[in-house]
């Protein structure tokens, strides 16, 4: 590394001699100035901040000792070599007091002077290298600090650290907002995966984005970290938790607010499991275990739930087994097109799985129902162009569901679809027209809402693919095109009204992005929203 040096002496011959005694640049030394007095030397030092200063003692305007005082005020580590013709102990003593690196008497031998400067240069270079190494180590530590924090917090959650003093020491070293002496509570947050079509909202990126959002909202109320893939954890710790009676209510309220913020930003479901209150950091693992058990109950109550561990009821040993599903009643409901009866039969069939809180068991019970229907009806025709549904396809559809309510809803929809197709064969085109009419009525009433094929399929009990082909066959246009034209017609009416802004029109017909709706409007009408409004104004 190059080292900068400043020369200060009121004798020109001395200054010139030092400047040209050697080629300083060959030794990685840059001469930033040669001052003729102390005042000029101070100005040069302020401008360049050299690591080495070689100065005389007796100089006009500002002497060498005063210059050293000024330098020490700005940089305690700058190296000052005093070069003086005064062999007096008082001067040397004062120079040492101001931190002089060395004191040389004039006339100094060239080789002695150069050797001293190079010695000081080596000291400065070593110090610079040490600082650079410290900076690199500090940067590496800062880069790795988030990972170290996550590892420590996961270990703490798993009960891998029991020593209270060690918890306090590590928390302080990792700069965590945790105190082993204050009560806390573990909260487990599941990203349930029902995310909008935005690809950036999926996977690990969305998990860490959600973590950043939680950290911003939670502030100094504990620590947030990634517990496992698709799962975050929050160690909540703040003064209000000292009240053990009101803390569950407060935590549930806080989680509800956080859930709303996360859902609004990511358009996704987040389930919260709130563990039992821990009086100190040592009992935190038990709080985490209860939080994990709580969040698993989303498979019973549905995704996007907030569940308090204190509110969970433990199953009783020897509980009476739920009755077997009444398969004849299911077939009767399906033959009659009784949708409520089908839903009731499905609930009865899945009740043992609900009691045991086992998703896989629910799938097994659902396949038992499907097998019975298939045997009784000689197949599982559902109106698909691809042909009858296979049991493997039905099993796959059920396995994709994440909760017991989802499995019940999907199984009910599938059986209702099969029943509807059977009735369709009995009633012909009248049934198809009735279903299309239901879809059109729904779109006309809910055109401001996002299009959901799943919702339409559940409404008429047919698969999304089938209702799309059926709608196109009956109307000559796709459901999406029909909805777009419906929205444009509604927008035309609104544009005829005075006082409503263009972006308000877009919002009123279901578009959050007014610029995008402007393009859609122009595609279908040949004019943008403003042009259409102007035309209507001129007409009337």
N, C-alpha and C positions, 0 to 999 in steps of 0.2 A: 504494500500500500504506500502511496505517496504521502509524505509528511511535509507540512508547510512550516516555514521558518521566517521570522521577522528580525531584522538587524536594526539596532538603534545606537547611534554614537554621533556626538557633535563634531568629531574630527573626520573630515572627508577621507583622508588617507587611510584611516582605520576602516571606514565603511567600504571603501573601494578594495582594500586589501582582503577583507573577509569575503566580499562578493566574488573576487576572482582568484582566491587562493587555490580553489579546486573547481571542477565542474560539478556543482552540487546536484544537478539533475541526474548525473550518472549514479548517484547514491540514493535516488528516489526522494530527493529533497527539493522542494519548490520554494524559492525565495519570493515572498509576497511583497517585500518592500525593504528599503534601507532608509530609515528616518534620521533627520539631522538634529532633532530635539525630541524631548519627551512628549510634547503636545502632538506632534505629527505622528509619533510612534503610537500614541493612544488611539488616534483616528484610524491608523492603518490596522491596528489590532481589532478595533470594533468592526471594521469592514471585512476582514479576512479570517479572523479567529484562528490564527496559527497555533499549532501544537507546541512549537519551540520558539522562544524569544531570547535573543542574545542582546543584552543591553549594558550600556555604560552606567555608572552611578551619577557622576556629575554631568548634567546636561541642562541647557537653558529651558525656561518656561515650565518644565516638569522634570524632576530628577528621576533616576532609575528606581529608587525606592518607592516613590509615589506611583510610578507606572506599575510596579509590582502590586501595590495595593489595589489599583484599579483592575488589574488582571485577575487577582484573587477573588474580587467581588463577582466576576463573571464566570470564571472557570477555575475551580480549585485544583484541577489536574494538569493545567498547562505547565510545561517545563520551562523554567527561566534560568538562563546561564548569565551570571553577572560577570562582566569584563571591566575591570577598573585598574587605574594606576595607583590607587590608594591602598597601601598595605597596612590598614588599621583594623584592629580587632573589632571596634565598635561597628564599622560598616559591614564587616563580614557577619558579625553577630545579628545585626538587624536584617541583613539579606536572608540569612538562614531562618529567621523568625517569620519572614514573609514567604517562606517555602522555596527558596532558590535551590535549583537542582545541583548547581556547582558555582564556585567563585574562582575566577581566573585573574591573575595579575598581568597587566600590560608591562612590557610587550610579551605576548604569549607566543611560544614557538608554534609555527604553522602545523606541524604534525601533531602537537599536543592539542591544539584547538580543534583540528579536524577529528581527531580520535574521540575527543569529548563529545562533539556534536553527533558523531555516529553512534556513540554509546547511548546518548539520550534518544536518538532516533530509534534504536532497537527497543528501548523501553516503551516508547510511544507505540511502535508497531505491535509489540507484544500485547499492550493494553488494548489496542484497536482490535486485534484478533480475538482476544478474550471476550470483548464486548460483542463482537459479531457472532461469536459462538454462543454467547448467552442469549443474544437476540434470536438466533435460529432455534435454540432449545426452547425458548419461551414461546416462539411461534408454533413449534411442534406440539408443545404442551397444550397451547390454546386450541390447536386443531384437533388434538386427541381428547380434549377435556369433555366434550359431549359424549363421546364413546365411553370414557371412564365413568362418567356420571351414570349413564344408562346401566353399565355393568354393576355398579355399586347398588343402584336402586333395585335392580332385579334380584340381586343377591339378598338385599335387605328384605324384599317382599317374600322371597322363598324361605326366609329364616336362616340364611347362611351366616349371619352376623348377630351374635347374641350379646357381645360385650358392649355395655353402654358407653364406656369411655372411648372405645374404638369407633363406634358409630359417630360420636361427637367429633372425634379427631378427623375422620374421613369426610364428614359433612362440611367441616370447616375448610379442609384442604381443597375440596372440590367446589367450594363456594356455593353450597346448596342452602336453600331457604328452609332448613329443618332444625328443630331443637329436640334432643332426646328427652327433655324434661316436660314438654307440653303435650297435651292430648292431641291425637290425630285420628284420621279415618281414611281407610283405603277405598278408592272408588275405581272400578274397572269399567272401561267404555269400549263397546264393540262397534266397529264400523260394519254395519249389517249388509252392505253391498248393494242396496237398492239405490243406485246412483243414476243421475241423468245421463243422456247420451254423450256428454262431454268426455272424451277419452282421458283427458288430463285428470279427471276426478277419480280414476281407478287406481288400484294397486298401492304400491309402497309410497308413491309420490303423494297420493291423497291422504295417506295415513300421517305422513310427516307434516303435510299442510294443515291437517286437523290438529296435530300436536302443537304447531306454532300458534294456531288460533286459540287453543286452550291456554297456552302459556301467556298469551297476551291478555286474555280475559281473567285468568286466575291471579295474575300479578304476584303479590307476595304471600299468597295463601297456600303455600306448599310447593310441591314439585310435580311436574308432568313428564312422563317418559313412555317409550314404547315397550310394552310388556311382552308382546308376541306378535306375529304377523296378523294384521287386522284388528289388533287390540291395543288400546292405550290404558295407562293407569295414572291416577292422580292421588298423591298423598296429600290430602287436605289438612291443613294445620293453621288455625287462626284462633284468636282469643275467644270468640263466641263458642268454640267447641268445649270450653271448660264447663259449660252448663250441659251436663249429660242428659237433662230432661228434654230441652228444646233443640238440641243439636240435630236429631234426625229430621225434624221438620225443616230446619234451616238448610240442611244439606240437600234435601229433596227439592226445595225451592231453588237453590243455586243450580242444581243439575238441570232443572227444568229450563232455566234461563239459558244455560250453556247449550242444552239440546236444541233450543229454538234458534240460537245463533248459528250453530253448526249446520242444522237442517237448511236454514236460509242460504248459507254460503255454498254448501256442497250438494244441495238437493238430494240428500241421502238420509237414511235412517240410522240413528245412533242409539244403542241401548246402554243404560247406565245401571250398574250393580253397586249399591252402596253398602259397604261392609259395616260391621259393628264398630263402635267407638273404642279406640285404644287409648288408655290413660297415658302411655308413653311409647317411645320408639321400640322398646323391647317386645311389646305385645303386638306389633304391627303385622307380623306374619299371620296371626289369627284373624286380624281384620281383613287381610287379603284373601284368605281362604273363604271367609263368609261372603266377601264381595264377588268372588268367582262363582260361588254357589248361587248367589242372587242373580247375576247376569245370565246364567244358564236357564233361568226360568222364563226368559224371553221365548223359548220354544213352546211354552204353554200360553202365555199372555199375548204373544205376538211381538214382532220387531218394533223398535222405537219405544221400548218401555223403560220406565224408571222404577227399579225394584229395590226396596229396603230389605236388608238381611233380617232386621228385627221383626219384619212383618210376615216372614215366611212361616208357614205352618208345616211342621214335620209330619210325615205320613205315619199313621198308627200301625204298629205291628199286628199282623193277623187281620188286616182290613178285609172286609168282604169283597170277594171278586165280583167284577162287573158282569152283568148278564151277557150272554152271547148275542151277537147281532141277529135280528129277526130277518133272515134272508127272504122268506116269502113276502114279508111286508115290503121289502125293497122292490122286489119284482112287481108287486101289485102297484106300488107308487109309480114305477117306471112305465108300466103298461097304460096307466091312466094319465100320464104326463103330470103327475102331482109333484111339483118341484119342492114344495115344503116337506112332503113325505119322504122324498129322496134325501134331502138334507138331514132330516131327523134320523133316518136309517143309518146314514154315514156317521153322525155323531154317536149313535149307540154302538156302532161297530168299533169306533176308535176310542171309546171310553176307557178300556183297559190301558191303552198306551198313554192316555192323558194322566191316569192315576200314577203310572210308573215313570212318567216324564221321559219316554224313550221314543225318539223320532224314528229310528229304524224299526221298532216294533209297530209303529203306526203304519209304516209302508207295508210291512208284512200283512197286517190286518186288512189294509186297503186292497192288496193283491188277492187276498182270499175272497173279498166281495166280487172283484172283477172276474176272478176265475169262475165263481158261481154263476154270474150273469152270462159269461161266455158259454158255459155248458148248457144253460137253460135256453139261450137264444140262438145257439149255433153260430156264434161269432160276435164281433164287436164293431159292426158297421157304424160309421159316424158321418157319412156324407163326404168323405175325403175323395179327391180325384185319384190319389195314390192307392186307394183301396182300403179295406178294413184295417183298423188299428190292431197292432200285434200286442201281446201281453208284455213283450220286452219294451216296446215304445211307451206303454203306459207306466211300466216300472221306472223307466228313465225319467219320465215327467214327474212322478212322485218323488224320486230321489233328489231331484233338483230343488225341491222345496226345503226351506230352512227351519220352519217351525211347525208345531202341531196344528195351529190354526191354518197355516198355508196348505198343509197336506190335506186337511179336511175340506178346504175350499176347492183345491184342485181336483180332489177325488169327486166331490159333489158336482163340479162343473163337467168332468168327464162323463159321469153317469147320466147327468141331465142331457148332455150332448148326444149320447148314444140313444137315450129315450126319445129325444126330439127327432132324431133321424128316423127312428122307427115310426113315429107318428107322422112324419113327413110323407113316408111311403104310403101311409093310410089316407092322408088328406090331400096329397098332390100339391098343385101350384098355389092353392089358397094359403097353405101354411108358409110357403116361401114369401108370398106377398105380405103376409102378416108380420113376419120377422123383419123384412126390409122396412115396412111401415114403422115398426117400433124403433129401428135404428134412426130413420129420418126424423121422427118425433123427438128422439133424444138429442140429436145434433142440433135441431132448431131451438131446443130449450137450453142447451149447454154449449153453444158455439163459442162462447168466450173462453172456455176451458181447454187445456191441451188435449189433443186427440189421444184416446187410450183404447186400442183394439182389445186389450184385456178386459176393460170395463164393458165394452160392447158385447164381447163374447160371453161374459158372465151374465149379462142382461137377457140375452136370448138363448143362452145355454148351447152355443155352437162354438166350434174352434175358430180362432182368428183367421186362419187361412180360408176356411169354408165361408165365413160371412163376407170376406173380401170378394171372393169369386161370385157368391150369390148376389151381392149388391151390384157388382159390375154387370152381371147378367140381367138383372131386373131394371137397372136405371141407365146403363150404357156409360157410366163413369165410375171412377174409383171413389171410395169413401173420402180420401184426402182431397180429391178435386171437388167433390160435392161440398165439403166443409169450407174449402177456400172460396168457392163461388158464393156460398151462403154468407161468409164473412164480408166479402166485397159488396154484396147487396146491402148488408146492414151498414157498412161504411158509407155507401152512397147516400143512404137516408140521413146519416149523421152529418155528412158534409153539407147537406142542404140547410142545416140548422145554423143559426148565427151564434157566435160566442164560444164555440167549441174549437179547440186547437187541434192541429193535425196529429200531434203525438197522442192527444187524448182520444182521438178516433181510433188510432192503432190499439191503444190499451183497451178500449171499450169492446173491440171485436176479438181480443185474445192474442194480440201480438205485443210482446214487451219491447221489441226492437222496431221503432218506427221507421228507420231507414230500410230495414229488410221488408217491412210491409209495403213501403212505398214502391219497391222494386216489383213485388208480387202484384200490387194493384196495377202498375203500368203494364206488366206482362199480360194481364187479363183484359184491360180496358184500353190500352194504348196511350194512357195519360197518367201522370203522377197525381198524387192527392191534391196538390195546390192547383194544378191545371184544371182538374175536374171541378174543384170548388169555384174557380174563376168562371169556367164555362157555365156552371149552374147559376152563378150570380148574374152573368150577362143575359142569360135566358129569361130570368125572372126580373 
